[in-house]
């Protein structure tokens, strides 16, 4: 049993495995199975924060996935801080600005925050 647990832990440290967790979260969202989407999105976010760091673009994508899973279940108080964190990270990095806008707006970010990205893009 311990050998299997060690193998699973090592497997989840690999970036491709982390992507698979995120893909499962998105798949369950598309199937309207928001509880399972939340489970996989939370696990993907935790593992990506640990393995890739809190500011990595893929980590922030997982934060948006989890925020959206919360929002779709009506858990707005849990969704807002994650969506805000992701939006602020995207603004700081100016990475994938158009995707950041669409995903964060879908997760419930304030429109005013989206305007900041447009202003940064014009500079």
C-alpha positions in Angstrom: 0.0 0.0 0.0 2.8 2.5 0.9 4.6 1.7 -2.4 1.4 2.6 -4.3 1.0 5.9 -2.4 4.6 6.8 -3.1 4.1 6.1 -6.8 0.9 8.2 -6.9 2.7 11.1 -5.1 5.6 11.0 -7.6 3.2 10.8 -10.5 1.4 14.0 -9.3 4.7 15.9 -9.2 5.1 15.7 -13.0 3.7 18.7 -15.0 1.8 16.4 -17.4 0.0 14.7 -14.6 -0.9 18.1 -13.2 -2.4 19.0 -16.6 -4.4 15.8 -16.5 -5.9 16.8 -13.2 -6.9 20.2 -14.6 -8.3 18.5 -17.7 -10.5 16.3 -15.5 -11.8 19.4 -13.7 -12.7 21.0 -17.0 -14.3 17.9 -18.3 -16.5 17.5 -15.2 -17.5 21.2 -15.5 -18.6 20.6 -19.1 -20.7 17.7 -17.9 -22.3 19.9 -15.2 -20.8 17.7 -12.4 -19.6 20.6 -10.4 -18.7 18.8 -7.2 -16.2 16.5 -9.0 -15.0 19.5 -11.0 -14.3 21.3 -7.7 -12.5 18.3 -6.3 -10.1 17.9 -9.3 -9.7 21.7 -9.7 -8.7 22.0 -6.0 -6.2 19.2 -6.3 -4.8 20.6 -9.5 -4.4 24.0 -7.9 -2.7 22.7 -4.7 -0.3 20.5 -6.7 0.5 23.2 -9.2 1.2 25.8 -6.5 3.5 23.3 -4.8 5.3 22.1 -8.0 5.2 25.2 -10.2 4.9 28.1 -7.8 2.1 30.4 -7.0 2.7 32.8 -9.9 3.0 30.3 -12.7 0.5 30.8 -15.5 -0.7 27.2 -15.3 -1.2 27.6 -11.5 -3.4 30.7 -12.1 -5.4 28.8 -14.8 -6.2 26.2 -12.1 -7.2 29.0 -9.7 -9.7 30.2 -12.4 -10.9 26.7 -12.9 -11.6 26.3 -9.2 -13.2 29.8 -9.0 -15.5 28.8 -11.8 -16.4 25.5 -10.2 -17.3 27.4 -7.0 -19.3 30.0 -8.8 -21.3 27.4 -10.7 -22.3 25.8 -7.4 -23.3 29.2 -5.9 -20.2 29.4 -3.6 -19.5 33.0 -4.4 -17.5 33.8 -1.2 -15.0 31.0 -2.1 -14.9 32.0 -5.8 -14.2 35.7 -5.5 -10.7 35.6 -3.8 -9.5 33.0 -6.3 -10.8 34.9 -9.3 -9.3 38.1 -8.0 -5.9 36.4 -7.3 -5.8 35.0 -10.8 -6.8 38.3 -12.4 -4.2 40.3 -10.5 -1.6 37.7 -11.5 -2.5 37.9 -15.1 -2.4 41.7 -15.0 1.1 41.6 -13.4 2.4 39.2 -16.0 0.5 40.5 -19.0 0.4 36.9 -20.0 -2.4 35.6 -22.2 -4.3 38.8 -21.7 -7.2 38.0 -23.9 -7.6 34.5 -22.4 -7.3 36.0 -19.0 -10.1 38.4 -19.6 -12.5 35.8 -20.9 -11.7 33.2 -18.2 -11.8 35.7 -15.3 -15.0 37.3 -16.5 -16.5 33.8 -16.7 -15.4 33.3 -13.1 -17.0 36.5 -12.0 -14.2 39.1 -11.9 -15.2 42.7 -11.8 -15.5 44.4 -15.2 -13.3 47.3 -13.8 -10.5 44.8 -13.4 -10.8 43.8 -17.0 -10.4 47.4 -18.1 -7.0 47.4 -16.4 -5.8 44.6 -18.7 -7.0 46.6 -21.7 -5.1 49.7 -20.4 -2.0 47.6 -19.9 -2.3 46.2 -23.4 -2.5 49.6 -25.0 0.8 50.7 -23.4 
